Amino acid sequence: MAKRTISIVQLLILLQLCKTVLTLAARPLAEVPVPVRREVYDNGKIFDVTHRVNPKMPSWDSKEGLGEFIWLVSSMKNGSLVNSSEMKLSTHTGTHIDAPSHVYDEYYDAGFDIDTLDLEVLNGPALVVDVPRDSNITAEVMKSLKIPKGIRRVLFRTLNTDRKLMFKKEFDSSYVGFMSDGAKWLVENTDIKLVGLDYLSVASYVDLLPTHLAFLKNREVILVEGLKLDDIQPGLYNVHCLPLRLLRADGSPARCILIK
């Protein structure tokens, strides 16, 4: 069996690596920088409109919130070479996107999953509008908003943002959302292909399935739910919203940003 040899250069590199590791391990905690979590980037030009996934965020029909969703299965403190986590959560957690297969079983069987959504629709000019605070989004409300023809992406900021519902652990079924007549009116009378709303569903709790069916029937409208529109002024932006590329998934958490 041949003996392995190590050169002087290799030995010096190894010694330097060991020295670096020991130096980092002995570094006082006070020297470790404090992480900064931002909502606005590039001097006020980029806005993160994604809710941070955390155990206390609301989860559908739950009084206890999302709960623990991520676990450190390999830990450097316990001798592993790296930290490595696993997570378990619904594909409709926090800021997320629905696929047509979410509410149509035939679309699920046919494979119209999150991986089939059009990225062109999910990225481009978008209009942020304030919705009247005294009702769900009906056909009459849609008419009153007077959204111009040619607008293809609209984010609807509602009373949900004012009430900070996405920051409350307990699910609140009184949230504002679309009624089915509002969804049908939008599909039939506007050019909108991306609909975004500021709670866990774009559809009102009292008209949940019919509204989703109206939006997703033709597989042309993409629904983005759970947006963080605090401090976002109405107007035109560029939206960029990317779901995870998950085969067979009927939805996916997403990272969404607005750019002035």
C-alpha positions, 0 to 999 in steps of 0.5 A: 500500500503506497504511503501518502505524503504531504508537501511543505506548501500543503502543510503550511496551507493546512496550518493556516486553515487551522489557525483561522478556524481557531481564531474564529472560534475564539472570537468574542461574541461582542465582535459578531455584527448584529444582522439588519433586517430591512424592508426598504433597499436601494435608498427607498427604491426597492420595497420588500412586500413579503411577510417574514415567515415566523412561528407567530404569523397567522395560519389558515383557520388556526388560533395558534399561528404557524408554530415551529416550522424549521429545525436545525438537524445538523449543528456545528455546536454538536460537532457537525461541519455545518449548520443545516436545517429542515422545514415543514410548512404549507405551500400556502404559508405567508406571502404565497401564490396559488396555482390553478390546481389549488381549486380544480382537481382536473387541473391538479391531475393534468399538472397545472402546478406552481411550476407552470405559472407564467413568470412574465405575469409575475414580473412587470409594471403593477398598480397598487390601489387602496380599496374602500374600507367599508366592504369586501371587493364586489363588482360595484367596488371594482367598477368604482376603482376605475382601473384603466384598460391595459393594467395587467397587475394590481395589488389591492391594499385593504382594511387588512393592512390597516388592522395589521392582520398578518401580524396577529397570530390568530386567524381572523375570518373577518378579513377583507377579500373578493366576492365571487361577483367581484372576481367575475367582473375583474376577469370579464372586464379588465386586462388584469392577470395578476391579483394581489391582496394583503391577507392569506386569501384574495377571496372573502371567507364567506365566498371562498371557493366560488371566488377562487373558481372564478379567478382560476377557471381559465388559468390566466389569472395568478393570485398572490396572497398575504402581501405586506403593503404597510407604508406602500403608497398607491401608484405604479411600481414594478413587481417581481414575485417568484414562487419556488419551482415545486413540481406538483405543488398547488401553491408556493411561498414567494418572495415579492418586491416592488421597485419604484 
